[in-house]
Amino acid sequence: MQRLGAAAWGNFMEWFDFTLYGFFAVAIGRNFFPSEDPLLSAMASYAAFAAGFIARPIGAAVLGQLADRVSRKRVLVLTLMLMGLSCLLVLCAPSYGTAGLLGPAMVVSARLLAGFAAAGETGAAATIAIEASPWHQRGLWGGFFSCSTYLGVAAGGVIALLCYGLLGAEVTDDWGWRLGYAAGLLIIPMGWWARRNMRDERHAAAAGAYVAAHARPPGSVHGTTAMIVRVAGLTAFGSSVFYVVIMFMPVFATRMLSLPMSSAMACAMMASVLTGLCAILGGWLSDHHGRKRIMLAGLALSLSGGWLLFLQLLQAPSVPRLAAFQWACASGFGFFVGASLPLMVDSFQPSRRALGFGLGYSLGVMVFGALAPVVNALALSRGLTLAPLYYMSVTGAVTLLVLAWTREVTAPPRERRPGFPA
């Protein structure tokens, strides 16, 4: 349980930082990417945000390889330190008006560093959480780990709401947004302490002997490439639901439906918490009824409930109807995530888990998640009000096809061989 908590801590921090930047993007744009056109300023800020997604596959490949061949624990300590450095860079970056291009350069560097660290964090942390669990509770432990993601999102949203609510929009956009990053820096030392004191059961000597006997040459992902692509496909639906329903929907509700931004953000934060709770339940159910069955049920709940409630929302926009749509999608999404994590991690041999899962997940998020707000915003600008549902349906079809070609993992084939402890 200690290893699960230490792994989940950094995952929480990753998504806390991610959400802070998303909600403070307008303020960051005004400080570091000023323009006479506010839209151009915001777009430049989001472009810096997108730079982190470009760095993700690189981080997954480099840090995943280290986690598999050296030590999961050391990589987790390293990624948390890199996240702290990223927060510090944004917190201390001087505005464009004060130091010219130095400030924007520090922000872009921070996002690249955060993306690099986050990808390595995802692969190593998810792997160590699943490997530390009893085989018959893989789903439950994976659900608790996944829950930390959505609690981090909710915490970041709450900090942003408090800054705007207590300080006001003008002060927050000027300097108040930095308080959120200061809060993040206060959290990191506790996570660093927990990870430094975490028991690392994966010994480098045993791992090296195992890799030499069973794995391909160092640096090669031959033999796991197909599964990496499958993980990217299995990630497609979850990424689209997260970025459309939780991250994009507050903007849609404000701009297209004229609903209050504070209410829309509150609905999204509660949807994030609900996702985390349902991930725990979905993981537990998958231990008893199979991963694929629960994943299919979650996907069906999100899409069927999403279509019905979104159409009602368009007919008569209101905050309760917005909440109903987001919470229905979030519930199914949570079941899907809780069941899918152990399936994806256990599909790889232990000598390739952190690399394989981390790289597949990063590619899926980069392709299907990061593009979701851009594609939906472009479609909505052309009058396609059902764009969010179409996008979720297409990615759902992709995931469904991949799931049909993915086998259940019923036992860990080599994980318990002598000399290679999990």
LUMVEX-680690 format. One record per residue (C-alpha): residue number from 1; residue in one letter; x, y, z. Coordinates in steps of 0.02 Angstrom, whole numbers, plus 32768, in hexadecimal, padded with zeros to 4 digits. Layout:
BEGIN
- resi_resn_u_v_w
- NUM_A_X_Y_Z
...
//
This chain:
BEGIN
- resi_resn_u_v_w
- 1_M_8000_8000_8000
- 2_Q_8093_8076_8022
- 3_R_80D1_805D_7F6F
- 4_L_8023_8081_7F2B
- 5_G_8017_8122_7F8F
- 6_A_80C4_815D_7F5B
- 7_A_809E_8137_7EA5
- 8_A_7FF6_818F_7EAC
- 9_W_8040_822C_7EFC
- 10_G_80A5_825F_7E63
- 11_N_8013_8233_7DF2
- 12_F_7FA7_82AB_7E58
- 13_M_802D_8332_7E47
- 14_E_803C_8319_7D8A
- 15_W_7F83_833A_7D6D
- 16_F_7F7C_83C5_7DEE
- 17_D_8000_8422_7D8B
- 18_F_7FAA_83F8_7CE7
- 19_T_7F02_843D_7D20
- 20_L_7F4E_84DB_7D6A
- 21_Y_7F9D_850A_7CC5
- 22_G_7EFB_84E5_7C68
- 23_F_7E91_8555_7CD7
- 24_F_7F15_85DE_7CE1
- 25_A_7F3D_85D9_7C27
- 26_V_7EEC_8683_7C06
- 27_A_7F4D_86D4_7C96
- 28_I_7FEF_8684_7C5E
- 29_G_7FCF_86BF_7BAC
- 30_R_7FB9_8773_7BE5
- 31_N_805A_876F_7C4A
- 32_F_80CD_8712_7BD3
- 33_F_807E_871A_7B26
- 34_P_802D_87C8_7B1F
- 35_S_7FCE_87FB_7A84
- 36_E_7F4F_887E_7A51
- 37_D_7EDD_87ED_7A28
- 38_P_7EB1_878C_7AC8
- 39_L_7E8A_86F2_7A60
- 40_L_7F3A_86EF_7A17
- 41_S_7F83_8701_7AC5
- 42_A_7F1C_866E_7B04
- 43_M_7F49_8606_7A6B
- 44_A_8003_8625_7A8A
- 45_S_7FEC_85EE_7B3E
- 46_Y_7F95_854D_7B07
- 47_A_801F_8530_7A87
- 48_A_809E_8532_7B15
- 49_F_802B_84BA_7B71
- 50_A_8028_8447_7AD9
- 51_A_80E6_8440_7AD9
- 52_G_80DA_83CE_7B70
- 53_F_807D_834D_7B09
- 54_I_8108_834B_7A88
- 55_A_8186_8322_7B10
- 56_R_811B_8295_7B57
- 57_P_814E_8208_7AE1
- 58_I_8205_8235_7AF9
- 59_G_81F2_8231_7BB6
- 60_A_8195_818C_7BAE
- 61_A_821E_813C_7B45
- 62_V_82B3_817E_7BAA
- 63_L_826F_8171_7C5B
- 64_G_820C_80D3_7C37
- 65_Q_82AC_807D_7C00
- 66_L_8302_80B5_7CA1
- 67_A_8270_8078_7D0B
- 68_D_8272_7FCD_7CBA
- 69_R_832E_7FB3_7CB9
- 70_V_8369_800F_7D56
- 71_S_82E4_8038_7DD8
- 72_R_822E_806F_7DDB
- 73_K_824C_80C9_7E80
- 74_R_82DE_8132_7E40
- 75_V_8279_816A_7DAA
- 76_L_81E6_819B_7E19
- 77_V_8259_8205_7E86
- 78_L_82A6_8254_7DEB
- 79_T_81FF_827E_7D99
- 80_L_81BE_82D1_7E37
- 81_M_825A_833E_7E3F
- 82_L_8243_836D_7D87
- 83_M_818D_839B_7DA9
- 84_G_81C5_8409_7E39
- 85_L_8244_845F_7DC8
- 86_S_81BD_847C_7D46
- 87_C_814B_84CD_7DC7
- 88_L_81DB_8539_7E05
- 89_L_8204_8575_7D55
- 90_V_8150_85AF_7D37
- 91_L_8142_85FB_7DE5
- 92_C_81E3_8661_7DD2
- 93_A_81D5_868E_7D1A
- 94_P_81D8_874B_7CFF
- 95_S_814E_8793_7C92
- 96_Y_816F_87C7_7BDF
- 97_G_8162_887D_7C10
- 98_T_81EA_8867_7C94
- 99_A_826C_87FA_7C3D
- 100_G_8236_87E6_7B89
- 101_L_8248_8738_7B3F
- 102_L_8296_86ED_7BDC
- 103_G_81EB_86D3_7C2D
- 104_P_8199_867A_7B99
- 105_A_8236_8610_7B82
- 106_M_822C_85D8_7C38
- 107_V_8173_85AD_7C27
- 108_V_818D_8547_7B89
- 109_S_8222_84EF_7BD8
- 110_A_81B8_84C9_7C71
- 111_R_812F_847A_7C07
- 112_L_81AD_8411_7BA6
- 113_L_81FA_83D7_7C4A
- 114_A_814E_83B3_7C95
- 115_G_811A_834C_7BFD
- 116_F_81BE_82EA_7BFF
- 117_A_81AD_82C5_7CB9
- 118_A_80F3_829F_7CB3
- 119_A_8108_8218_7C2E
- 120_G_818F_81C1_7C92
- 121_E_8126_81D6_7D2E
- 122_T_808F_8183_7CDE
- 123_G_80EB_80E8_7CA4
- 124_A_8152_80CB_7D41
- 125_A_80CB_80FA_7DC0
- 126_A_8040_8095_7D6F
- 127_T_80B3_8000_7D5F
- 128_I_80ED_8005_7E13
- 129_A_803A_8019_7E51
- 130_I_7FFE_7F81_7DF0
- 131_E_8098_7F17_7E16
- 132_A_8088_7F3B_7ED1
- 133_S_7FD4_7EFB_7ED6
- 134_P_7F99_7E49_7EF7
- 135_W_7F68_7DF5_7E54
- 136_H_7EB0_7DE5_7E87
- 137_Q_7EA8_7EA0_7EB2
- 138_R_7F01_7EE7_7E1A
- 139_G_7E66_7F47_7DE5
- 140_L_7E41_7F8E_7E91
- 141_W_7EF2_7FCF_7EAA
- 142_G_7EF5_8012_7DF8
- 143_G_7E51_806A_7E1C
- 144_F_7E9B_80C1_7EB4
- 145_F_7F31_80F6_7E4C
- 146_S_7EC1_813A_7DC2
- 147_C_7E5A_8196_7E45
- 148_S_7EF4_81FE_7E70
- 149_T_7EF1_8244_7DBF
- 150_Y_7E43_828C_7DCE
- 151_L_7E5B_82C8_7E80
- 152_G_7EF2_8329_7E3E
- 153_V_7E85_8375_7DB6
- 154_A_7E01_83A5_7E35
- 155_A_7E82_83EF_7EAC
- 156_G_7ECD_8459_7E21
- 157_G_7E20_8496_7DF1
- 158_V_7DF5_84C2_7EA5
- 159_I_7E96_8528_7EB8
- 160_A_7E6E_8586_7E17
- 161_L_7DBC_85A9_7E50
- 162_L_7DF9_85E7_7EFA
- 163_C_7E77_865D_7EA9
- 164_Y_7DF5_86AA_7E37
- 165_G_7D70_86AC_7EBF
- 166_L_7DD9_86F7_7F4B
- 167_L_7E50_8767_7EEA
- 168_G_7DE3_8797_7E58
- 169_A_7E06_8782_7D9E
- 170_E_7E78_881A_7D8E
- 171_V_7EED_87EE_7E1E
- 172_T_7EF0_8736_7DF0
- 173_D_7F1B_875B_7D3B
- 174_D_7FA4_87D2_7D75
- 175_W_8000_876B_7DF9
- 176_G_7F83_8703_7E5D
- 177_W_7F93_866E_7DE8
- 178_R_8043_8653_7E2C
- 179_L_7FF9_8622_7ED5
- 180_G_7FBA_8581_7E86
- 181_Y_806A_854F_7E54
- 182_A_80A9_857F_7F01
- 183_A_802A_8505_7F4A
- 184_G_806C_847F_7ED5
- 185_L_811E_849B_7F11
- 186_L_80E4_8483_7FC5
- 187_I_809A_83D9_7F98
- 188_I_8133_8394_7F3E
- 189_P_81A8_837D_7FD6
- 190_M_812A_8308_8029
- 191_G_8122_829D_7F8C
- 192_W_81DF_829D_7F7E
- 193_W_81EF_8260_8031
- 194_A_816F_81D5_8014
- 195_R_81C8_8199_7F79
- 196_R_8276_81A1_7FC4
- 197_N_8239_812F_8050
- 198_M_81DB_80B9_7FDD
- 199_R_8218_8005_7FDB
- 200_D_825E_7FDC_7F2F
- 201_E_8246_7F22_7F11
- 202_R_828D_7F29_7E62
- 203_H_8348_7F06_7E6E
- 204_A_83B3_7F3F_7DDD
- 205_A_841D_7EA1_7DDB
- 206_A_8387_7E2E_7DD2
- 207_A_8336_7E9B_7D4F
- 208_G_83D4_7E9C_7CE6
- 209_A_83E1_7DDF_7CED
- 210_Y_832B_7DCC_7CBB
- 211_V_833A_7E45_7C2A
- 212_A_83D7_7DF0_7BEB
- 213_A_837F_7D48_7BEC
- 214_H_82D4_7D77_7BAA
- 215_A_82D0_7E23_7B5B
- 216_R_8307_7E6D_7AB6
- 217_P_83A3_7EDB_7AA6
- 218_P_83A5_7F7B_7B0F
- 219_G_8347_800D_7AC2
- 220_S_82DB_7F9F_7A55
- 221_V_821F_7F93_7A6A
- 222_H_8211_7F0A_79E8
- 223_G_8190_7E8D_7A22
- 224_T_812D_7F0D_7A86
- 225_T_810A_7F88_79F8
- 226_A_8061_7F3C_79D2
- 227_M_802C_7F49_7A87
- 228_I_8069_7FFD_7A91
- 229_V_7FF6_8026_79FE
- 230_R_7F68_7FC9_7A54
- 231_V_7F81_802D_7AF4
- 232_A_7F79_80CD_7A8E
- 233_G_7ED5_8091_7A44
- 234_L_7E8E_805D_7AED
- 235_T_7EBB_810A_7B2E
- 236_A_7E5D_8161_7AA0
- 237_F_7DB0_815F_7AEF
- 238_G_7DE6_818D_7B9E
- 239_S_7E51_821C_7B5F
- 240_S_7DC2_8264_7AF8
- 241_V_7D46_825B_7B88
- 242_F_7DBF_82AF_7C00
- 243_Y_7DF0_833D_7B8B
- 244_V_7D40_8358_7B46
- 245_V_7CD1_833F_7BDF
- 246_I_7D41_8380_7C6B
- 247_M_7DBB_83F9_7C19
- 248_F_7D5D_843D_7B80
- 249_M_7CA8_843B_7BBA
- 250_P_7CB6_84D2_7C31
- 251_V_7CED_853C_7B9D
- 252_F_7C63_84F4_7B30
- 253_A_7BDF_8513_7BB6
- 254_T_7C17_85C7_7BCC
- 255_R_7C2F_85F8_7B16
- 256_M_7BA7_8592_7AC0
- 257_L_7B23_857E_7B48
- 258_S_7B3D_8621_7BAA
- 259_L_7B4C_85C6_7C50
- 260_P_7BB4_860F_7CE0
- 261_M_7C6B_85DF_7CD8
- 262_S_7C76_85C0_7D94
- 263_S_7BE4_8545_7D8C
- 264_A_7C2B_84EE_7CF4
- 265_M_7CD5_84DB_7D47
- 266_A_7C86_849A_7DE8
- 267_C_7C26_8417_7D84
- 268_A_7CC7_83E2_7D2F
- 269_M_7D24_83D2_7DD4
- 270_M_7C9A_8367_7E1F
- 271_A_7C9C_82FD_7D81
- 272_S_7D56_82E2_7D9B
- 273_V_7D3B_82A8_7E4F
- 274_L_7CAF_8234_7E14
- 275_T_7D23_81EB_7D91
- 276_G_7DA2_81C1_7E18
- 277_L_7D21_816D_7E88
- 278_C_7CDA_8108_7DF7
- 279_A_7D8B_80D5_7DC6
- 280_I_7D9E_8080_7E70
- 281_L_7CF6_8028_7E5C
- 282_G_7D1A_7FFA_7DA7
- 283_G_7DC4_7FB2_7DD5
- 284_W_7D77_7F4A_7E61
- 285_L_7CEE_7F09_7DED
- 286_S_7D6F_7EDB_7D6A
- 287_D_7DC6_7E6B_7DE9
- 288_H_7D26_7E05_7DF5
- 289_H_7CD6_7E14_7D48
- 290_G_7D67_7E2F_7CD0
- 291_R_7DBC_7ECC_7C8F
- 292_K_7D6F_7ED0_7BE1
- 293_R_7CBE_7EBA_7C1E
- 294_I_7CC8_7F4F_7C93
- 295_M_7D22_7FB8_7C0F
- 296_L_7C96_7F95_7B93
- 297_A_7C12_7FC1_7C15
- 298_G_7C69_8065_7C3D
- 299_L_7C7C_8093_7B87
- 300_A_7BC4_806E_7B66
- 301_L_7B8B_80D4_7BFD
- 302_S_7BF2_816C_7BC9
- 303_L_7BB9_816C_7B14
- 304_S_7B01_8140_7B2D
- 305_G_7AEB_81B4_7BC1
- 306_G_7B54_8239_7B6C
- 307_W_7AEB_823E_7ACD
- 308_L_7A45_8242_7B29
- 309_L_7A74_82C7_7BA9
- 310_F_7AD8_8335_7B31
- 311_L_7A43_8343_7ABB
- 312_Q_79D7_8376_7B4F
- 313_L_7A5B_83F6_7B83
- 314_L_7A58_8445_7AD6
- 315_Q_799A_844E_7AD6
- 316_A_7990_84A9_7B7D
- 317_P_7A3B_84DE_7BC2
- 318_S_7A48_84DE_7C7F
- 319_V_7ACA_84B7_7D04
- 320_P_7A6D_841A_7D43
- 321_R_7A67_83D4_7C91
- 322_L_7B1E_83FC_7C77
- 323_A_7B47_83A2_7D19
- 324_A_7ADD_830B_7CE7
- 325_F_7B39_82FC_7C41
- 326_Q_7BE6_830D_7C8D
- 327_W_7BC3_8299_7D1E
- 328_A_7B78_8210_7CB0
- 329_C_7C11_8214_7C3E
- 330_A_7C85_821D_7CD4
- 331_S_7C36_8184_7D26
- 332_G_7C4C_8116_7C8E
- 333_F_7CF9_815E_7C71
- 334_G_7D2A_8131_7D24
- 335_F_7CF3_807C_7D10
- 336_F_7D54_8072_7C6E
- 337_V_7DF4_80BB_7CB7
- 338_G_7DF0_804F_7D54
- 339_A_7DE5_7FAF_7CEE
- 340_S_7E5A_7FE2_7C62
- 341_L_7EF7_800F_7CC5
- 342_P_7F22_7F5F_7D04
- 343_L_7EF5_7F15_7C5A
- 344_M_7F6F_7F89_7C00
- 345_V_7FFD_7F7C_7C7E
- 346_D_7FF2_7EBE_7C8E
- 347_S_7FF3_7EA9_7BD1
- 348_F_80AF_7ECC_7BD4
- 349_Q_8138_7E5E_7C18
- 350_P_8187_7EA6_7CB8
- 351_S_8226_7ED5_7C5A
- 352_R_81C2_7F47_7BE6
- 353_R_8131_7F85_7C50
- 354_A_8162_8037_7C7C
- 355_L_81A3_8057_7BCC
- 356_G_8115_8002_7B70
- 357_F_8083_8045_7BD4
- 358_G_80CD_80F3_7BE8
- 359_L_80F2_8106_7B2E
- 360_G_804A_80C1_7AF5
- 361_Y_7FEB_812E_7B70
- 362_S_804D_81CA_7B3F
- 363_L_802F_81AE_7A86
- 364_G_7F75_8193_7AA4
- 365_V_7F64_8232_7B0B
- 366_M_7FC9_8296_7A8D
- 367_V_7F62_825D_79F6
- 368_F_7EB3_824B_7A3D
- 369_G_7EB4_82BA_7AD8
- 370_A_7F1C_8354_7AB3
- 371_L_7EC3_836E_7A0C
- 372_A_7E15_835F_7A58
- 373_P_7DFE_8417_7A8C
- 374_V_7E47_8456_79E8
- 375_V_7DDC_83E5_797A
- 376_N_7D3E_840A_79DC
- 377_A_7D5C_84C6_79DF
- 378_L_7D78_84C6_7922
- 379_A_7CDC_845D_7903
- 380_L_7C71_84CB_7975
- 381_S_7CAE_8567_791C
- 382_R_7C61_851D_787F
- 383_G_7BBA_84FB_78D1
- 384_L_7BCF_8442_78FE
- 385_T_7B82_8448_79AB
- 386_L_7B87_838A_79BB
- 387_A_7C44_8388_79A1
- 388_P_7C6B_834D_7A53
- 389_L_7BFB_82B5_7A3E
- 390_Y_7C3E_828C_7992
- 391_Y_7CF1_8295_79D2
- 392_M_7CCC_8225_7A67
- 393_S_7C70_81A9_79F7
- 394_V_7CFF_819D_797A
- 395_T_7D81_8181_7A01
- 396_G_7D0B_8107_7A55
- 397_A_7D02_80A4_79B3
- 398_V_7DC1_80A2_79A9
- 399_T_7DCF_8061_7A5A
- 400_L_7D45_7FE0_7A3C
- 401_L_7DA0_7F9A_79A4
- 402_V_7E44_7F90_7A03
- 403_L_7DEF_7F41_7A9A
- 404_A_7DA7_7EB9_7A2B
- 405_W_7E59_7E87_79FA
- 406_T_7E9D_7E90_7AAC
- 407_R_7EA0_7DF4_7B17
- 408_E_7E7B_7DED_7BD0
- 409_V_7F17_7DD5_7C3B
- 410_T_7EEC_7D45_7CAE
- 411_A_7F95_7D27_7D01
- 412_P_8040_7D7B_7D0A
- 413_P_80A9_7D08_7C9A
- 414_R_8159_7D31_7CD7
- 415_E_8141_7DAC_7D62
- 416_R_815F_7D31_7DF0
- 417_R_81F5_7CD5_7DA9
- 418_P_8285_7CC7_7E24
- 419_G_8300_7D56_7E1B
- 420_F_8284_7DD4_7DD6
- 421_P_821A_7E1B_7E64
- 422_A_818C_7E8F_7E3A
//
